């Protein structure tokens, strides 16, 4: 009887750890630009990432928001951008580098309603060629692959952000 009771307690502990099972609809990923007026082609274009827990259970997230190209392996990026030029084609990401594992400090347990915001805005003008005047459409995808290597069961589902537009003038 005692073994059955201990087993039931252990099993219930596993199933009440709902942060391991957060779904995409429980999280919201948004991006924002540092200004609403036009940028000149050489101006920094700063993007801020925000990941919000809109579910009912706490969930661990990787708040490093390491930016890399979509083509990179998932272990070489946590966020990638899709930038569509005024004439229609998607812009290629200019360079890539391996970042390595995130530190434990980059993981946060978000309670319902809490959000993680990038610790600094990312200047994407160095990552893409904004040479054509006009309106660019930018979306981001968050897709974390890290956590288990340091004992954290972090959120790993893919989430697409809202779209923002950036106007480039000469």
C-alpha positions as CSV (number, residue, x, y, z in Angstrom):
1,X,0.0,0.0,0.0
2,X,2.8,2.4,0.9
3,X,4.6,1.8,-2.4
4,X,1.4,2.5,-4.3
5,X,0.9,5.8,-2.5
6,X,4.5,6.9,-3.1
7,X,4.1,5.9,-6.8
8,X,0.9,8.0,-7.1
9,X,2.6,11.0,-5.5
10,X,5.5,10.7,-7.9
11,X,3.2,10.3,-10.9
12,X,1.1,13.3,-9.9
13,X,4.2,15.4,-9.5
14,X,5.2,14.6,-13.1
15,X,1.8,15.6,-14.5
16,X,1.5,18.8,-12.5
17,X,4.7,20.1,-14.0
18,X,2.8,21.7,-16.8
19,X,5.5,24.1,-17.9
20,X,7.0,21.2,-19.7
21,X,4.0,20.9,-21.9
22,X,3.3,24.6,-23.0
23,X,1.8,24.9,-26.4
24,X,2.4,27.5,-29.1
25,X,-1.0,29.1,-28.3
26,X,0.1,29.6,-24.7
27,X,2.9,32.0,-25.9
28,X,2.9,35.2,-27.9
29,X,6.0,36.4,-29.7
30,X,6.1,40.1,-30.9
31,X,8.6,42.4,-32.4
32,X,8.8,46.2,-32.5
33,X,11.0,48.8,-34.1
34,X,12.7,51.7,-32.4
35,X,11.0,54.3,-34.4
36,X,7.9,54.8,-36.7
37,X,9.3,57.4,-39.1
38,X,11.5,56.6,-42.1
39,X,15.0,55.3,-41.8
40,X,17.8,56.3,-44.2
41,X,19.7,53.4,-45.8
42,X,22.7,53.8,-43.3
43,X,20.5,54.2,-40.2
44,X,20.5,51.5,-37.5
45,X,17.2,49.6,-37.5
46,X,16.7,48.3,-34.0
47,X,14.3,45.5,-33.3
48,X,13.1,44.4,-29.9
49,X,11.8,40.9,-29.2
50,X,9.1,40.1,-26.6
51,X,7.9,36.6,-25.6
52,X,4.8,36.6,-23.4
53,X,3.2,33.7,-21.5
54,X,-0.5,34.0,-22.4
55,X,-1.3,30.5,-21.0
56,X,-2.4,29.5,-17.6
57,X,0.7,27.7,-16.4
58,X,4.3,28.8,-15.9
59,X,6.8,28.0,-18.6
60,X,10.6,28.2,-19.0
61,X,11.8,30.3,-22.0
62,X,15.2,31.1,-23.5
63,X,15.3,34.9,-23.4
64,X,18.7,35.2,-25.2
65,X,16.9,35.6,-28.6
66,X,20.1,34.8,-30.6
67,X,19.5,36.0,-34.1
68,X,20.7,34.0,-37.1
69,X,19.7,33.1,-40.7
70,X,16.6,30.8,-41.3
71,X,18.9,28.4,-43.2
72,X,21.1,27.7,-40.1
73,X,20.5,24.7,-38.1
74,X,18.1,25.3,-35.2
75,X,21.1,24.9,-32.8
76,X,22.8,27.9,-34.4
77,X,20.0,30.4,-33.8
78,X,16.9,31.0,-31.6
79,X,15.3,33.7,-33.7
80,X,15.3,34.3,-37.5
81,X,13.8,37.2,-39.4
82,X,12.0,37.2,-42.7
83,X,12.5,40.6,-44.4
84,X,10.6,41.3,-47.6
85,X,11.8,44.1,-49.8
86,X,9.6,46.8,-51.4
87,X,9.9,45.0,-54.8
88,X,8.8,41.6,-53.3
89,X,11.8,39.3,-52.9
90,X,13.0,38.2,-49.4
91,X,16.3,39.6,-48.4
92,X,19.1,37.1,-47.6
93,X,20.8,37.2,-44.2
94,X,24.3,38.5,-44.7
95,X,26.4,36.3,-42.4
96,X,26.2,33.6,-39.8
97,X,28.2,32.5,-36.8
98,X,27.9,29.8,-34.1
99,X,27.1,31.1,-30.7
100,X,27.3,28.0,-28.5
101,X,25.1,27.1,-25.6
102,X,23.2,29.8,-23.7
103,X,24.1,30.5,-20.1
104,X,21.6,29.4,-17.4
105,X,21.0,33.1,-16.8
106,X,19.3,33.3,-20.2
107,X,16.4,31.1,-19.1
108,X,13.5,32.5,-17.2
109,X,10.3,30.9,-15.7
110,X,7.5,33.1,-17.0
111,X,4.3,33.0,-14.9
112,X,1.0,33.5,-16.7
113,X,0.9,37.1,-18.0
114,X,4.7,37.6,-17.7
115,X,7.0,38.4,-20.6
116,X,10.7,38.2,-21.5
117,X,12.0,41.2,-23.5
118,X,15.4,41.1,-25.3
119,X,18.0,42.8,-23.1
120,X,18.9,45.1,-25.9
121,X,17.4,46.0,-29.4
122,X,19.1,44.2,-32.3
123,X,20.4,46.4,-35.1
124,X,19.4,44.4,-38.2
125,X,20.9,46.9,-40.7
126,X,24.1,45.0,-40.5
127,X,22.4,41.7,-41.2
128,X,20.4,42.6,-44.2
129,X,20.9,45.0,-47.2
130,X,18.3,47.8,-47.0
131,X,19.4,49.5,-50.2
132,X,16.0,49.8,-52.0
133,X,13.9,52.8,-51.0
134,X,10.3,51.9,-49.9
135,X,8.5,49.7,-47.3
136,X,10.0,46.5,-46.0
137,X,7.9,43.9,-44.2
138,X,9.6,42.1,-41.3
139,X,8.4,39.1,-39.3
140,X,10.4,37.0,-36.8
141,X,10.2,33.3,-35.8
142,X,11.2,32.2,-32.3
143,X,12.3,28.5,-32.1
144,X,14.5,27.6,-29.1
145,X,16.4,24.3,-29.1
146,X,18.2,24.7,-25.8
147,X,17.6,23.8,-22.2
148,X,18.0,20.1,-21.6
149,X,21.8,20.4,-21.6
150,X,21.6,22.3,-18.4
151,X,18.5,20.5,-16.9
152,X,15.8,22.9,-18.0
153,X,12.8,21.8,-19.9
154,X,12.3,25.1,-21.8
155,X,9.6,25.9,-24.4
156,X,10.7,24.7,-27.9
157,X,7.7,25.2,-30.1
158,X,8.0,27.5,-33.2
159,X,6.1,30.8,-32.9
160,X,5.8,33.5,-35.6
161,X,5.6,37.1,-34.6
162,X,3.5,40.0,-35.8
163,X,4.6,41.8,-38.9
164,X,6.2,45.3,-38.7
165,X,7.0,47.6,-41.6
166,X,10.1,49.7,-42.0
167,X,10.2,52.6,-44.5
168,X,13.6,53.3,-46.1
169,X,14.3,56.6,-47.7
170,X,17.5,57.6,-49.5
